Amino acid sequence: MPQKSPQVVQLHTLVQGQGFPILCLHGHPGSGRSLSVFTQPLSTRFRTIAPDLRGYGSSPAPAAFVMTDHLRDLEALLDRYQISRCLVLGWSLGGILALELALQLPERISGLILVATAARPKSSHPPIAWYDNAYTGVASLINWFNPGGQWNIDTFAQRSLYRYLIQQHTPTAYHYLAKEALPAYLQTSSRATQALSMALQRGYNRLADLPMIQCPCLVLAGADDRHITAAASLETAQALPDAQYRCYPNAAHLFPWEIPAVVRADIDRWLNQHPAIVTPHSGDDAASASF
């Protein structure tokens, strides 16, 4: 079993906008750039900080590592950008890391936006057959050259593993798959995959600790999510002391790419309801707010 790496990795990070900092954490596979559906609209009002986690995107994984190394990297990232307090948005694996940051660094986390994630993740994904991978490979290749092509969606994509990731097979969703999902998949290292696999084998359950998270939380889920079920996300929301929960019908694990306008509107509404989440405390982040 790999031991904790003694080295903190300086994460490759995409920083956009100005104002109160929002740390945006991607899932597996993923990268900071694969969060553009969130960072582009949010960066018009806030300063979004979207790192490539260790072993993902352009961030190195110099040795085998364990999942807790991500947290050490992220704390070092906050220190590097002199961020004493921020909002954290996390999608899937990123949401689990967001929960961990709120538990370990409560004074630095003003709120959480948890997307398709859970403190006790449960999956309803069926077994994967060889033809699932074959259809997925063909659909991905064609979609790379012709993003959102309807013939490819009808002929290959809806028979591939994409049928478990999305429910609304729109050209918009497939443009995101071509532009952001496939490059992120190709840049995900075997060490990152191994670290996640080991963590899943051991099991993960933080439900009993969630009452310690006192900051406001927004929990968003897709009703047809097979990777992390909506029931698991609801269980997480119910265990958090201050959480709003929204479940989108006819949407799956990649629902931000299926219904981006709806998701953005719900996030904006929640932020407007909780202005203190994105308001610096007196003397807080004076340097980072002016970047």
N, C-alpha and C positions, 0 to 999 in steps of 0.2 A: 504494500500500500504506500503511495507517495506521501512523504511527510510535508508539512508546511514549508513552503519555500522561504528561505531567509531573505529573499530579495523582493522589495516592493517594485512593481513595474510602473513606469511612467506611461500612462495611458494616452494613446492618440485620441484627441478630443476635438470635436466640432463645436465651436462657440459662435452663437449668433445673437444679435440684438443687444439691448441695454435695459437695465432696470433690475428688479428683484430676480435673484437666480433661481432657475428651475433645472434640477438635475434630472436628465432623461436617460433611462436605462433600458437597453434592448433585451430581447429574448435570445433563444437558441434555435437555429443559427440566427445571427443578426449582427448589426453594427450601428454605430451612432448615426450614420446616414440613412439607415432603414427606418428611422423615427421621424422622417421629414413630415409625415402626415400630422405630427404633433408640433415639431420644432418650428416649422415654417410659419404657421399662424400664431403660435405663442411668442415667437421672437419679434413680432411687431409691437409687443408691449412689455416683454420681459427679456431677460438674458438667459437663453437656453444653453445648457452645457451637456453635450451628448457624447460620452466617451465610447470608444471601442473597448469592451471588457478584455481582460487578459486572454490572449489566445484567439481573439476575434478581430476581424477587420485588419487594421494596421497596427494593432497592439501585439507585442511579442509574448510568447510563453517560453522563456528560456529553459524551463525544466517542467517536469510533471508537477501538478499542483492540486490543491483541494479547494472546495468552493469558498471556504472562509478567506482564502487569499484575495478573492474579489473585494471583500469588505476592506481589507487592509489597503488595497490599491485605491479604493474609492475615498477612504478617509484621507489618504495622502493627496488625492486629487483636490479635495475640498481645501486642504491646507495650502496646496500650490496656488490655488486661485484666491486664497485669503477669504474664503466663504465661511462665515460663522453660523449662518442660518439660511436654509433653502427649502423650497418645496421639491418633492421627489415624485416623478412620474415613472412608473415601471410597467413594462409589458411582459407578461408571462414570467420567465426567469427573472427579468428585471424587476417585476413586482415582488418576488420573493426577496430579492436583495434590498428592495425599498423597505420592506417590513423589518428586515434585519438591521438596516441602518437606523430605523426609528427606535428599535429596541436597544441598540448599542449606543446611539448618539442622540438621545431624545432632545437635548438642548439645541441641537443643530438642525432639527427637522421640523418645519412649520406645518406641514401637511403632506398627505399622500394621495396620489391618483393611481389606483391599482387597476390594471387593464388585463383581463383574461388571465387571472392568477389566483392563488389561494394559499393560505397558511397550512393547509393539509391538502395538497394537490391530489385529485382523483381523475382518472382517465376512463373513458368509455370507448377508446379506440379499438376497433377490431383487429385481428391479426393481419399482417401485411403479407400478401402473396407476391410471387415473382412478377406477375403481370401488372400489379400495382406500380412497382418500380419501373417497369418497362414503359407503361403509359405515361408515367410522370416524367421520365427522361425525354421521351419524344415530345410531349406537350411543352416542357420547359424549353427545349431547343427551338421549336417552332415559334413559341411565344417570345423568345429572345430576339428573333429576326423580325417578327411581325406582332408586336405587343397588342393584345386585345382582339386578335383576329377571331371572328365568330366561327369560322369553319374549324379551327383548331380547338376552340372551346367546346363545340358540339361533338367533335369526332374523338378527341383524345383527352382533353383536360377533365371533362366531367366523368371520365372513367378512371382517372388517375387519383393519386393521393390528395390532389387539390379538392376532391369532393368532400374530404373531411376537414379541410382548412377553411373553406369558404362555402357559403350557401347561395349567395347571390352572384352568379357567374357573369358579372358585368365587365365590359372592357376596362372600366376604371380599376377594378380589382386586379385585372391581369396586367395592366400597365405597371402597377406597383410591384407585382410579382417579377416582371421582367427587369425593371429598373433597380429594384432594391433587394428583393428576396434572393434572386439567383446570385448576384455578386456577393451578398453576405454569406450565402451557403458555401460558395467556392472559397471564401477567405476564412472559414471557420477551421481551426486547427484540430488535429486528432487529440491533442492534449486537452483542449476545451471540452470536446465530446466525452473524453474519458472521465474528466472531473465531474461532469454532470451525471454521467451514467453511474458512477460510484455513489454519488449522493442519492440518486433515486433508488438504488439497490438497498441502501441503508434505511430509506424512508425519511420523510420530513414531516414534522407536525409541530407547529408553533401555536396552535389554538389556545392552549392554556396560558400563554404569555401575552396574548393580544390585549387583555385589559390594561396592561402597562402602557400601551400606546394611547396617549391622551389627545393627540392632535387630530383635527378634522380629517376625514378620509372619504374619498369617492371611489366606490367599487363598481366597475363596469364589466359586464359579462355578455357573451353570446349564448342564446338559448340552446343552440345546436353545437356548442363547442364539445368536441370529442377528446381534445388533448387535456384541457383542464375544465371539468364540467361546470356548468352554471350553478349546480347545487353546491359544489365545493366553494365557489366564489361567494355564494349567499351565506354559507356557513361562516366564512371569514368575516363578511360584513356584519353578521349578527353578533360575532364575538368582539368586535371593535366597539369601544365606548361611544365614539362619535363618528358614525359612518352613514353615508347615503349609498343606496344600491340601485343600479339600473341594469335590467336585463333586456337585451334587444332580440325580438323575435326574428326567425328566419336569418340568423347570423351565426357564424362559427368563430374559430380561434382568431382569425384575421379580420374580425369585424371592423376595425378602424379603416381597413382598406375597402371594405364592402360599402359602408355607410359613413364616409368621412365627415360629411357636413353635419349629420345628426350627432355624431360623437363630439365634434368640436363645439357644437351649440350647447351640449350638456355640460362640457367642461367649463365653457365660458359662464354658463348660468351658475354653476357651483362656485366658481371663483368670485363672481359678483355677490353671491350670498355670504361669502367668508372673506371679506377684504383684508382682515388681519393676517391671513395666511401669507399674503404677498406684500405686506407692509413691513419694512425694516424696523426693528426696534431702535430706540434712541442709541446712536453710536454704532449701530450694526452695519457691517458691510459697506462702510463709507467708500472704501476703495473699489470693491467689486461692483457696486451699483453704478459707478461712473465709467466702467470700461467701454 
